[in-house]
Amino acid sequence: MIIVVMISTIAFLMAYSASLLGLGDLQITDSFEQGSLALGVADSCAEEALYRLRLDNNYNGGNLVLSDGSCIIEIIDPADAVDRQITVTATAGAYNRKIQLAVDLLNNEPIILTWQDISL
């Protein structure tokens, strides 16, 4: 009788531990998906900034709201050889991503020099 109780207890503990591991995996997967979604929003906003800069060289950024999140676009005209520096900070749920682009304008056409993910 004691052996049956011990085996039942061990089986219960193993099942409980397995369920906790499964919940941890779900949380990690959700975090990865939300982070990827935020990066997708940032990339979309950067593409939109390039498009608007192509239409109007005086475009200096703003706020955009997309179906999956929102972003803040900042465009500055630094004093060095780069014509524009674009910084996009995107939010999707509780996750934020930031990317930065260096762009030259050649005949009103943005030429991407660098495109990098910036740690927050």
DORO-252939 format. One record per residue (C-alpha): residue in one letter; x negated, y, z. Coordinates in Angstrom, 1 decimal. Layout:
BEGIN
+----+--------+--------+--------+
! aa !      u !      v !      w !
+----+--------+--------+--------+
!  A !      X !      Y !      Z !
...
+----+--------+--------+--------+
//
This chain:
BEGIN
+----+--------+--------+--------+
! aa !      u !      v !      w !
+----+--------+--------+--------+
!  M !    0.0 !    0.0 !    0.0 !
!  I !   -2.8 !    2.4 !    0.9 !
!  I !   -4.5 !    1.6 !   -2.4 !
!  V !   -1.4 !    2.5 !   -4.3 !
!  V !   -1.2 !    5.9 !   -2.5 !
!  M !   -4.9 !    6.6 !   -3.2 !
!  I !   -4.6 !    5.7 !   -6.9 !
!  S !   -1.5 !    7.9 !   -7.2 !
!  T !   -3.2 !   10.8 !   -5.5 !
!  I !   -6.3 !   10.5 !   -7.7 !
!  A !   -4.1 !   10.3 !  -10.8 !
!  F !   -2.1 !   13.3 !   -9.7 !
!  L !   -5.3 !   15.3 !   -9.1 !
!  M !   -6.7 !   14.3 !  -12.5 !
!  A !   -3.5 !   15.4 !  -14.2 !
!  Y !   -3.4 !   18.7 !  -12.3 !
!  S !   -7.0 !   19.4 !  -13.2 !
!  A !   -6.4 !   18.7 !  -16.8 !
!  S !   -3.4 !   21.0 !  -16.8 !
!  L !   -5.5 !   23.8 !  -15.3 !
!  L !   -8.2 !   23.3 !  -18.0 !
!  G !   -5.5 !   23.5 !  -20.7 !
!  L !   -4.2 !   26.8 !  -19.3 !
!  G !   -7.8 !   28.2 !  -19.3 !
!  D !   -8.2 !   27.2 !  -23.0 !
!  L !   -4.9 !   28.9 !  -23.8 !
!  Q !   -6.1 !   32.1 !  -22.2 !
!  I !   -9.4 !   32.0 !  -24.0 !
!  T !   -7.6 !   31.4 !  -27.3 !
!  D !   -5.2 !   34.3 !  -26.7 !
!  S !   -8.1 !   36.6 !  -25.8 !
!  F !   -9.9 !   35.6 !  -29.0 !
!  E !   -6.8 !   36.2 !  -31.1 !
!  Q !   -6.1 !   39.6 !  -29.6 !
!  G !   -9.7 !   40.7 !  -30.1 !
!  S !   -9.6 !   39.6 !  -33.7 !
!  L !   -6.3 !   41.4 !  -34.2 !
!  A !   -7.9 !   44.6 !  -32.7 !
!  L !  -10.8 !   44.2 !  -35.1 !
!  G !   -8.4 !   43.8 !  -38.0 !
!  V !   -6.6 !   47.0 !  -37.0 !
!  A !  -10.0 !   48.8 !  -36.8 !
!  D !  -10.9 !   47.6 !  -40.3 !
!  S !   -7.6 !   48.6 !  -41.7 !
!  C !   -7.9 !   52.1 !  -40.2 !
!  A !  -11.4 !   52.4 !  -41.6 !
!  E !  -10.2 !   51.5 !  -45.1 !
!  E !   -7.4 !   54.1 !  -44.7 !
!  A !   -9.9 !   56.7 !  -43.7 !
!  L !  -12.0 !   56.0 !  -46.8 !
!  Y !   -8.9 !   56.2 !  -48.9 !
!  R !   -7.9 !   59.5 !  -47.4 !
!  L !  -11.4 !   60.9 !  -47.7 !
!  R !  -11.5 !   59.9 !  -51.4 !
!  L !   -8.3 !   62.0 !  -51.9 !
!  D !   -9.4 !   64.9 !  -49.7 !
!  N !  -13.1 !   65.5 !  -48.8 !
!  N !  -11.9 !   67.8 !  -46.0 !
!  Y !  -10.0 !   64.9 !  -44.2 !
!  N !  -11.2 !   64.9 !  -40.6 !
!  G !   -9.3 !   61.9 !  -39.1 !
!  G !   -6.3 !   61.5 !  -36.9 !
!  N !   -4.1 !   58.9 !  -35.3 !
!  L !   -2.5 !   56.0 !  -37.1 !
!  V !    0.1 !   53.5 !  -35.9 !
!  L !    0.2 !   50.2 !  -37.7 !
!  S !    2.5 !   47.2 !  -37.1 !
!  D !   -0.2 !   45.3 !  -35.1 !
!  G !   -1.7 !   48.3 !  -33.2 !
!  S !   -2.9 !   51.8 !  -33.4 !
!  C !   -6.2 !   53.7 !  -34.0 !
!  I !   -7.9 !   57.0 !  -33.6 !
!  I !  -10.0 !   58.0 !  -36.6 !
!  E !  -12.8 !   60.6 !  -36.1 !
!  I !  -14.8 !   62.0 !  -39.0 !
!  I !  -17.7 !   64.3 !  -38.5 !
!  D !  -20.1 !   65.9 !  -41.0 !
!  P !  -23.5 !   65.5 !  -39.4 !
!  A !  -26.4 !   67.7 !  -40.4 !
!  D !  -28.6 !   64.9 !  -41.8 !
!  A !  -28.6 !   63.1 !  -45.1 !
!  V !  -25.3 !   61.3 !  -44.4 !
!  D !  -22.3 !   63.1 !  -45.7 !
!  R !  -19.8 !   61.7 !  -43.2 !
!  Q !  -19.8 !   59.6 !  -40.0 !
!  I !  -16.5 !   57.8 !  -39.4 !
!  T !  -15.7 !   56.4 !  -36.0 !
!  V !  -12.5 !   54.2 !  -35.6 !
!  T !  -11.3 !   53.2 !  -32.2 !
!  A !   -8.5 !   50.6 !  -32.5 !
!  T !   -6.1 !   49.2 !  -29.9 !
!  A !   -4.0 !   46.0 !  -30.2 !
!  G !   -2.2 !   45.0 !  -27.1 !
!  A !   -4.7 !   45.3 !  -24.2 !
!  Y !   -7.8 !   45.0 !  -26.5 !
!  N !   -9.9 !   47.7 !  -28.1 !
!  R !  -12.4 !   47.6 !  -30.9 !
!  K !  -14.6 !   50.4 !  -32.2 !
!  I !  -16.4 !   50.5 !  -35.6 !
!  Q !  -18.6 !   53.2 !  -37.1 !
!  L !  -19.4 !   53.9 !  -40.8 !
!  A !  -21.9 !   56.1 !  -42.4 !
!  V !  -20.7 !   57.4 !  -45.8 !
!  D !  -22.1 !   59.4 !  -48.6 !
!  L !  -19.8 !   61.3 !  -50.9 !
!  L !  -20.8 !   61.0 !  -54.6 !
!  N !  -18.5 !   62.8 !  -57.0 !
!  N !  -15.7 !   62.6 !  -54.3 !
!  E !  -16.2 !   58.9 !  -54.0 !
!  P !  -17.2 !   57.5 !  -50.6 !
!  I !  -20.2 !   55.3 !  -50.7 !
!  I !  -20.6 !   53.1 !  -47.6 !
!  L !  -24.1 !   53.1 !  -46.2 !
!  T !  -23.4 !   51.3 !  -43.0 !
!  W !  -20.4 !   49.6 !  -41.4 !
!  Q !  -20.9 !   48.3 !  -37.8 !
!  D !  -19.0 !   47.0 !  -34.8 !
!  I !  -19.8 !   49.2 !  -31.8 !
!  S !  -19.5 !   47.7 !  -28.3 !
!  L !  -17.1 !   49.4 !  -25.9 !
+----+--------+--------+--------+
//
